[in-house]
Amino acid sequence: MPKVKPIVAATPEDLAGALGLSTTEAKEWQVQHSLLKHLKDITRKPRITHAEIAKRSGTSRTRVTATLNDDLEHVSTDLLIRILVSLGYRVKVSVVRSRTAA
């Protein structure tokens, strides 16, 4: 079996490129992972159960558990926001013009 050389990405943009993501997909991925990081930090502190999070946010415990275990394959950004809001948090969005915009 040939040895596989690891891919090293210094920035999120480099990682997105290595994964073959478009610029738009890369930005969506960054937003989701940022929301997930905050959600994981929040759910560690008060020791709230996955079942309670699911009940508050109107989703299944299985989906909450998968999300908190980094499975974002079938998780939308709006679900992450809904979970955060159900836990008493507010999500602020900032829109700025890209330096590469025409």
CORSUL-V670058 format. One line per field, one symbol per residue. ss: DSSP state (H for helix, E for strand, L for the rest). A space follows every 50 residues. Layout:
BEGIN
ss=???
END
This chain:
BEGIN
ss=LLLLLLLLLLLHHHHHHHLLLLHHHHHHHHHHHHHHHHHHHHHHHLLLLH HHHHHHHLLLHHHHHHHHLLLLLLLLHHHHHHHHHHLLLLLLLLLLLLLL LL
END
